[in-house]
């Protein structure tokens, strides 16, 4: 049994990554949540921050480690909150972040936005980073009880509701994180096969 460490302290994110990734990787790979200290995310891009987290988990555990860095980029706000999505508001809670974003967009007619996710996979043999995007718009009010973060105010392109109204299976098939995990899964499988 191989082990891949998921470098997040966010239980919602760990559950979502696990649900999506288990369907993409072969048998014999256990996913475990990091118990290491959270590193300072001082990168300037999603890719850099994902690498910072994956490298920290790898250094702590000595095991293959995966991390994602994701956020919402709003066109009317010149790409903000971007890499600062999880700490956009002073409180840093999901609800406060959504409220601040909706306040910033009050009266805006252009509400297009993109969810971005970068995923890094770090092993003793090297590093790989991928990026995926999920276009949509920011709704004027929250709707739906599923998901987390900005999901209740993000309406994905091609869907009538918000990301928080999607089933977990739909989100695991279409989201920015699902797309990025789909791109990184072959690297995880190759690494696993090379060690067995």
N, C-alpha and C positions, 0 to 999 in steps of 0.2 A: 504494500500500500504506500503510495506516494502522498506527500502532504504539500499543499499550497497554502501559504498564509495570505489572508485577505487583510490588507493594511487599512483598516478603518475601525474607529471606535463608535461609529454610528450603527446602531442595531438595525434600523430600517434599511440602510444601505447594504449591510452585510447580508441580510435576508434576501434583498432583491438581487444582489450579485450572485448569491448562492443558487437561488431558484433558476436564474437565467443560465449560469455557467454549467450547472450540473447536466443540463440538457445538451450542452455543446461539447463536453469533454468525455473522454472514454472512462470505462470503469476502472476502479483501483486508484482513484485520486480523491483524497480527503481534503475538504476545505475547512480551514480553521481561522478564527478571528485573532488578530494580533493582540498580544498583551503587553506590547512594548510602549514606551513613552511616545506621545504624539510629537513629531518633529515640527519645527517652525517652517511654515509654507511661505517661503519668501521668493519663490520663482515668479517670473514675469508672464508665464503662459500656463495653460492647463497642462501641457506636456511636461514642463519643468516641475510643476507641483506634484504631478502623479509620480514622477521619478523620485522626487525627494521622499515621498511617503513609502514607495516600494523599496528604495534603498535602505531606509531606516528599519523597516520590518525585516529585511534580509540580514542586515548587520546584527539585529537583535536575536533573530531566530536561527540564522544559518541555513534557513530553508527557502526554496523558491517562493518569491513574494509578489503579490499583485496588488496594485492600487489604482484607484481612479481619481480623477479630479474633474469636477463637472460644474456647470453653472448655466445661467441664462444670460444671453446677450441681446439687449433690446436696441433695435435700430434707432429709435427716436432719442435714445440716451447715449448715442455714440458707442454702443457695445456694452455699456454698464448694465448690471453690476459685474458681469463677466467673472473673472477669477475671484472676485470678492463676494460672490453670491451668498455663500453660507454665513458671512459676517457683514452683510450689507447694512443692517441696522445696528444701532448701539447695543440693543439687547441680544442680537444674534440668534433669536428664535425664528422658527419658520413663519409663525404668524406675524411677528414684527417685520421680518424681511418682506413679506408679501404686502403688508400695509404701506411700507415705505415706497415700494415699487409702484403700487397703485396710486399713491399720492403724487409721485414724480410724473406719472402719466396722465394725471387728471386733465381732461379737456383735449388730450392728444387724439388726433384722427389717425395718425400712423402708429399702429400698435404691433407691427411685425416683430418677431423675436425668434431666436434660435437657441435651443438647448444644445450645449456642447459637452462632450465627454472625451477625455483622454484617458487611456488605460496603459499602465506600464507593468511589465513583467520582468523581474530581475532574478537571475540565477547566478551560480558561480561561473557559468559559461558565457554570460553576457546579459545584455538588456535589449528589450524591444518596447517601442511605444507606438500606439495607434490612436487615431482620432476619428470621431463620428459626430454627425450633427442631426438635429431633429427640428425642422422648421415649423413655425406656427404663429400664433398671435397671442397677445396678452388680453384676457377678458377684463371687463370693468369691475367684476365682482367674483369672489370665490364660489366655486360650485364643485360638489363631489366630496366624498369622504375617504377615498382611497389615496394611495401614494403618500408623498411627503414633500417638503420644500415648496417649490413654486407650482407643483402639479395642479392644485385647485384653480389657478388662474391662467394656466397655459392650455390653449386650444390647439392641438396638433393639426397640421395641414392634412386635409383629407378625412378628418373626423368631425362629428357634429358637437361633441361634448369636450370636456377638459380631460387632461391626463389623469386627474383624480377620479373621473367617472369611468375610466377604462377598467376592464378586468385585469387581474394580474397576468393572465396569459397574453392578453393584447399588449400590455405594456412590455412584457418580456419578449415580445416579437418585434415591436416597432420603435421602442424608445432609443434615444441617443446612447444610453448605457448598454442596451441590448445589442445595438449595432456595433459598438466598440468591442464588446465582449466577443461577439461573433468574429471579429477580425483578429483578436488575440488568441482565441481558443486553439487554432492550429499550432501556434508556438508552444502552448502548454502541452498539447498532445504529443508533439514532436519531442519535447524535453522528457516527458514521462516515458515514451517508448525507447528513447536512447539510454535510459537508466535501468531498463528492465529487459 
